[in-house]
């Protein structure tokens, strides 16, 4: 539970119809198993103690009395388990029978939630037995104690404020105005649903849609526990379908007729709380209608080994990854096409280095011209070799432009930079930042002036990762008329170029595919220092750190607002033995220092399209003072 990470589970135990004692035995066993797996919130299916399919046996006092007795036994025999769980049972109260879920923790019944929406159509006839939840909360005397009873109960973890749990039951999820909407608005970050949804053709997919949509709409974790296939098959068959989703994404499920009795996921309630605060979704408007019930759990460090994606910007599924790469290219190209049209630009001008970022910017420009039904020759690609340029990158730049059919110019800037050194009194043997930045600014001056002379605009090449680290020369490659890569992290740039290379190969454009693959294989470098024996001497990742780490840090810091110590913990879990703790700590400190000190560059960014959930535009997602104090980091 440390850092807001909590294990949530949905159970579908073997069920014995109208036998609360046998059902209780199975439930006790699963609560204990859940506790061993560090589960903190657990939901059982609807009417799990009695079974859902008891029909008119629900009118029997024995079944009702046995269900209550077994609820007491379940609570007592799991009192040593640090698990808040929800058990379904029928309850007779004030002359009516209710389909309920009891919230149980440490041997105590914290509250009882009756079902609000009672289905009475098709195969369902619940109104024959059950009444809908009363409009207002009340209290019921149970086991000699006064227990909260009502549909508007929220269970708040006192020692982990991001964990607040609400409950709705089966049909409640399927109606137009589900209780979960109000529960989430009142602050519930986890919604549990004890359910008994029979299996029909196509119904499983609809359940997935409802659960994932609810978790996304309400910014919550949603755990749905379906009744198992051992329910009565007189007229219906149940499947034990369990689904757990978080913030719009299904994290795990036991598919219909699956063999898993306990489906467990790690949910990050701190993430959910972050987005709640960011979107201001929670509301105090109806807060007085809800009864808040406090509870405490032991704060343990949930094992997240192997559960954290080391590439949060990259879809793991290959098909989905290709779809994302294609869509990002579309977003970038459509943005550039609009800018070219609005500026009445006769051309797009790009500084092409033979490196990864300028390659992507050129590919985007090609697609933009296709959208505008304009020739590739309306793109002027300018390569500007100087002291650090290698034969490999220069050749790749020329080949790439030739294969794409754009206009190409080669302007050697060495003499111009030498004159500049003389003018400002800089020793050319002093390879300091002046030596490097003078080249970058000379290149920017050239392409800006070419754009003026050709009535075009300059297309920027810098990517999101470079903007986060400030790895750009202020008023050099930092500047353009439109920065098409500003929303794309370096790790994703690679995949987009790789996708384009594969597409080119599939269309028989072998030479284009080969040059793109060689660009992908070239070390990332600004090439501002002289090469050594003809090879690149200045490798960016040797200087600022591995981009896979920095992109990981960037995602978790900006997307979720996470603390450095949590990011360190997540990185350790994500990268396993690939990096030592000291290496992760070292580069994380570099990231935080550079992110804070380089904000002034981001504050003066040119326009560029947002393509994903993380962006650093000073006009949009990230507004930060350039002179904020750098945080002290203790890891």
SVG drawing of the C-alpha trace seen along z (x, -y; Angstrom):
<svg xmlns="http://www.w3.org/2000/svg" viewBox="-43 -40 86 67">
<polyline fill="none" stroke="black" stroke-width="0.4" points="0.0,0.0 3.0,-2.3 2.8,-5.1 -0.9,-4.4 -0.3,-1.1 -2.9,1.5 -3.7,5.0 -7.4,5.4 -9.0,8.8 -12.3,10.2 -13.2,13.7 -15.5,16.3 -15.5,19.2 -17.1,22.6 -20.7,22.1 -23.2,24.5 -26.8,23.4 -28.7,22.7 -25.8,23.9 -24.3,21.0 -22.0,23.2 -20.2,24.7 -20.1,21.3 -18.6,19.7 -15.9,22.3 -14.9,21.5 -15.0,17.7 -12.9,18.0 -10.3,19.9 -10.2,17.3 -9.9,14.4 -6.9,16.1 -5.4,16.7 -6.0,13.1 -4.3,12.0 -1.2,14.1 -1.1,12.3 -1.1,8.9 -4.7,8.1 -6.2,5.3 -9.6,4.9 -11.6,8.0 -15.1,8.5 -17.1,11.7 -20.0,12.3 -23.6,11.2 -25.3,13.2 -22.1,15.2 -23.0,16.6 -26.4,18.0 -25.8,18.3 -27.7,16.1 -29.9,18.7 -31.9,19.8 -35.2,18.4 -38.1,18.9 -35.8,20.4 -35.0,16.7 -38.4,16.6 -37.2,19.3 -36.3,18.2 -33.7,20.9 -31.7,19.7 -31.9,16.1 -30.8,17.1 -28.0,19.4 -26.7,16.7 -26.5,14.2 -24.9,16.9 -22.3,17.7 -21.5,14.0 -20.7,13.8 -18.4,16.9 -16.7,15.5 -16.0,12.3 -14.7,14.1 -12.5,16.6 -10.9,13.9 -10.3,11.4 -6.6,11.8 -6.6,11.0 -5.7,7.4 -8.3,7.5 -11.4,5.3 -13.8,7.6 -17.4,7.5 -19.6,10.5 -23.1,10.9 -26.0,12.1 -29.8,11.7 -31.0,9.5 -34.5,9.1 -34.9,5.5 -38.0,3.6 -40.4,5.9 -38.5,6.1 -35.8,8.4 -32.7,6.8 -29.9,8.1 -26.9,6.9 -23.1,6.8 -21.4,6.6 -18.1,4.8 -16.0,6.8 -12.6,6.1 -10.7,7.5 -13.8,9.4 -16.1,6.4 -19.0,5.6 -18.3,2.0 -21.4,1.5 -24.1,3.1 -24.9,2.0 -28.3,3.0 -28.8,3.3 -30.4,0.1 -31.7,1.3 -33.7,4.6 -34.0,6.2 -37.4,7.6 -37.2,8.3 -36.3,11.2 -34.7,14.0 -34.6,11.8 -37.4,11.7 -35.7,10.3 -38.6,8.1 -40.4,11.3 -38.0,11.4 -36.1,8.2 -36.8,4.6 -34.7,1.7 -32.4,-0.1 -34.1,-2.8 -33.4,-6.4 -31.6,-7.3 -29.0,-5.6 -29.9,-4.1 -28.6,-1.6 -29.4,2.1 -28.8,4.0 -26.5,6.9 -24.6,9.2 -25.5,6.8 -24.0,3.8 -25.5,0.9 -24.2,1.2 -24.6,-1.4 -27.1,-0.3 -27.6,-2.1 -26.5,-2.5 -24.6,-5.7 -21.7,-4.4 -18.1,-5.2 -15.3,-3.4 -12.3,-5.7 -8.8,-4.3 -7.5,-6.7 -3.9,-5.9 -4.0,-6.0 -6.2,-8.9 -6.2,-7.9 -8.1,-4.7 -11.8,-5.2 -14.1,-2.3 -17.7,-2.3 -20.0,0.6 -22.8,1.1 -24.4,4.5 -24.7,6.1 -27.7,4.4 -26.6,1.1 -23.8,0.9 -26.2,1.6 -28.7,-1.3 -28.6,-4.8 -27.7,-6.5 -25.5,-4.0 -24.8,-4.6 -21.1,-4.4 -21.4,-7.9 -22.4,-9.5 -19.9,-7.3 -17.0,-8.4 -18.2,-12.1 -18.2,-11.8 -14.6,-10.6 -14.6,-6.8 -11.4,-5.8 -12.3,-2.1 -15.7,-0.7 -16.5,3.0 -19.4,4.8 -20.6,8.1 -22.5,9.5 -24.4,12.5 -24.6,11.9 -25.7,14.9 -23.7,15.9 -25.2,15.2 -23.6,14.8 -21.9,11.4 -22.6,10.5 -19.0,10.9 -17.8,8.2 -20.6,5.8 -19.5,6.4 -15.9,5.5 -17.2,2.3 -19.3,1.3 -16.5,2.0 -13.7,0.3 -15.9,-2.7 -17.0,-3.1 -13.4,-3.0 -12.4,-5.6 -15.4,-7.9 -15.2,-8.0 -11.4,-7.8 -11.4,-4.8 -10.5,-1.2 -13.5,1.0 -13.6,4.6 -16.4,6.8 -16.9,10.3 -19.3,12.6 -21.1,15.6 -19.4,18.9 -20.7,21.7 -21.7,23.8 -24.8,21.7 -28.1,23.4 -28.4,24.2 -32.2,24.6 -32.7,21.9 -29.4,19.9 -25.7,20.6 -23.2,18.4 -19.5,18.2 -17.4,16.7 -16.5,13.7 -14.3,11.4 -13.0,8.1 -10.8,5.4 -10.2,2.1 -8.3,-1.0 -8.8,-4.4 -10.3,-3.0 -8.0,-0.1 -8.8,3.6 -5.9,4.7 -6.9,8.4 -9.9,10.7 -11.0,14.3 -12.7,14.9 -16.1,16.7 -15.7,20.2 -12.0,19.5 -10.3,21.5 -9.1,18.6 -10.9,18.3 -9.0,15.1 -8.2,12.4 -5.7,9.9 -4.2,6.6 -2.1,3.8 -4.0,0.5 -2.4,-2.8 -4.9,-4.9 -2.4,-7.8 -2.6,-7.9 -6.4,-8.0 -6.3,-10.8 -3.9,-12.7 -6.3,-12.7 -9.3,-13.5 -7.5,-16.6 -6.3,-17.5 -9.8,-17.2 -11.7,-18.4 -14.1,-15.5 -14.9,-14.9 -17.7,-17.1 -18.9,-18.1 -22.4,-18.9 -24.0,-15.7 -21.4,-14.9 -23.9,-15.2 -25.9,-12.3 -23.0,-9.9 -21.9,-8.3 -18.1,-8.0 -16.9,-5.0 -13.2,-5.0 -11.0,-2.0 -7.3,-1.3 -5.0,1.2 -1.4,2.1 0.8,0.0 3.0,2.5 5.2,2.3 3.2,4.1 5.4,6.3 5.3,4.7 8.2,6.7 7.4,7.3 4.2,5.3 5.6,1.9 6.0,1.2 9.6,0.0 8.3,-1.7 5.1,-3.6 5.0,-5.5 5.1,-2.3 2.2,0.0 3.3,3.6 1.0,5.2 2.7,5.0 -0.5,4.4 -1.6,1.6 1.9,0.1 1.7,-0.1 -1.7,-1.8 -0.3,-4.3 2.7,-5.1 0.4,-5.7 -1.9,-7.9 0.9,-10.0 2.2,-10.6 -1.3,-11.6 -1.5,-14.1 1.9,-15.6 1.3,-15.8 -2.2,-17.3 -0.9,-19.9 1.9,-20.8 -0.5,-20.9 -2.7,-23.3 0.2,-25.5 1.6,-25.5 -1.8,-26.5 -2.4,-29.2 1.0,-30.7 0.6,-30.6 4.0,-28.9 5.4,-28.0 7.7,-25.4 8.8,-23.7 12.4,-24.1 14.1,-21.4 17.6,-21.1 18.5,-17.5 21.4,-15.9 21.1,-12.2 19.9,-11.7 16.7,-10.3 14.7,-13.4 15.3,-15.3 14.5,-12.1 11.1,-11.9 10.4,-15.6 11.1,-15.0 8.8,-12.0 6.1,-14.1 6.6,-16.8 6.3,-14.3 3.0,-13.1 1.8,-16.7 2.6,-17.5 0.6,-14.4 -2.4,-15.6 -2.1,-19.0 -1.6,-17.3 1.7,-19.1 5.0,-17.6 7.8,-16.5 10.0,-19.0 8.1,-21.7 10.2,-20.6 13.7,-22.1 16.0,-19.8 19.3,-21.5 22.2,-19.5 24.9,-21.7 28.1,-19.8 30.6,-21.2 33.3,-20.1 31.4,-17.1 29.7,-15.7 30.6,-12.2 30.5,-10.6 27.8,-8.2 25.3,-10.8 26.0,-13.0 25.5,-10.2 22.3,-9.1 20.9,-12.6 21.6,-12.8 20.2,-9.3 17.1,-9.9 16.3,-13.2 16.9,-11.6 14.7,-8.6 11.9,-10.9 12.2,-13.3 12.5,-16.5 14.7,-19.4 18.1,-19.2 20.9,-21.6 24.2,-21.1 25.8,-24.2 29.1,-23.7 29.1,-26.0 32.7,-25.5 34.0,-28.8 31.0,-30.8 31.5,-29.4 35.2,-30.1 34.5,-33.8 32.1,-33.9 34.7,-32.6 37.1,-35.3 34.4,-37.9 33.6,-37.0 37.2,-36.1 36.7,-32.4 39.6,-30.0 38.4,-27.2 40.5,-24.7 38.3,-25.4 35.6,-22.8 33.3,-24.4 29.6,-25.0 30.4,-28.1 32.0,-25.9 28.9,-23.7 26.2,-26.3 27.7,-28.5 27.3,-25.7 23.7,-25.0 22.8,-28.7 24.5,-29.1 22.4,-26.2 19.2,-27.8 20.1,-31.2 20.6,-29.6 17.4,-27.6 15.4,-30.6 16.9,-32.9 16.2,-30.3 12.6,-30.1 12.4,-33.9 13.9,-33.9 11.7,-31.0 8.5,-32.2 8.4,-29.1 8.4,-28.1 11.0,-26.2 9.9,-22.8 11.4,-22.0 13.0,-18.7 13.5,-18.5 11.5,-15.8 9.7,-15.7 12.6,-14.0 15.1,-16.7 12.6,-19.4 12.3,-17.7 16.1,-17.6 16.7,-20.9 19.0,-19.1 18.7,-21.9 20.6,-25.1 18.5,-28.1 17.6,-30.0 19.4,-27.3 17.7,-24.0 15.3,-25.0 13.6,-27.4 11.5,-26.9 8.1,-28.0 6.4,-24.7 7.9,-21.9 6.3,-18.7 8.2,-16.4 7.5,-18.4 5.0,-15.8 6.9,-12.7 9.4,-11.1 12.7,-9.7 11.8,-6.1 8.6,-6.5 10.5,-8.4 12.4,-5.2 9.3,-3.1 7.7,-5.6 10.7,-5.6 10.9,-1.9 7.3,-1.6 7.9,-3.9 10.8,-1.7 8.7,1.5 6.0,-0.2 8.5,-1.3 9.9,2.2 6.4,3.7 5.9,1.3 9.1,2.3 11.0,-0.8 14.1,1.1 16.6,-1.7 14.4,-4.0 13.9,-1.2 17.6,-0.5 18.6,-4.1 15.9,-4.5 17.2,-1.4 20.8,-2.7 19.6,-6.0 17.9,-3.9 21.2,-2.1 23.2,-5.4 24.1,-6.6 22.1,-9.6 24.4,-12.6 24.3,-16.4 27.6,-15.9 29.0,-19.2 32.4,-17.8 35.1,-16.5 34.8,-12.8 37.4,-10.3 38.8,-8.2 35.8,-9.0 33.3,-7.9 30.8,-9.9 32.6,-11.1 29.7,-12.8 27.0,-10.3 24.1,-11.9 23.1,-9.0 26.7,-8.9 26.3,-12.6 22.7,-12.9 21.8,-9.3 19.8,-6.5 16.6,-7.8 14.7,-4.8 15.2,-5.8 14.6,-9.5 11.4,-8.8 10.3,-6.6 11.1,-9.4 9.3,-11.9 6.1,-9.9 5.8,-9.2 6.7,-12.7 4.6,-14.7 1.7,-12.3 1.2,-11.2 2.9,-13.9 4.9,-11.2 7.5,-11.8 11.2,-11.0 11.2,-8.2 8.2,-6.6 9.7,-7.0 12.9,-5.3 10.9,-2.4 8.9,-2.0 12.0,-2.2 13.7,0.5 10.6,2.8 10.5,1.9 14.1,2.3 15.0,5.2 18.6,6.2 19.2,4.0 20.4,1.0 21.8,1.0 20.1,-1.0 22.9,-3.5 22.7,-4.1 18.9,-4.7 19.4,-7.1 22.2,-8.9 20.2,-9.5 17.0,-10.3 18.9,-13.1 20.2,-14.3 16.7,-14.3 15.2,-16.2 18.0,-18.8 17.8,-19.4 14.0,-19.4 13.9,-22.2 16.8,-24.3 15.8,-24.0 12.2,-25.2 13.1,-28.6 13.6,-26.8 10.2,-25.2 8.6,-28.5 9.7,-29.9 8.7,-26.9 7.3,-27.4 3.9,-25.8 3.7,-22.1 1.1,-19.3 0.3,-17.3 0.1,-13.6 -0.2,-11.8 -1.0,-12.1 2.3,-13.9 3.1,-17.2 5.3,-20.2 3.8,-23.1 3.8,-26.3 0.4,-27.1 -1.2,-23.7 -0.2,-20.8 2.8,-22.1 3.1,-25.6 6.0,-26.0 8.1,-28.9 11.5,-29.0 13.1,-29.9 11.6,-27.3 13.9,-25.9 15.5,-22.5 14.1,-19.9 16.4,-18.1 16.2,-14.4 16.9,-11.8 16.7,-8.2"/>
</svg>
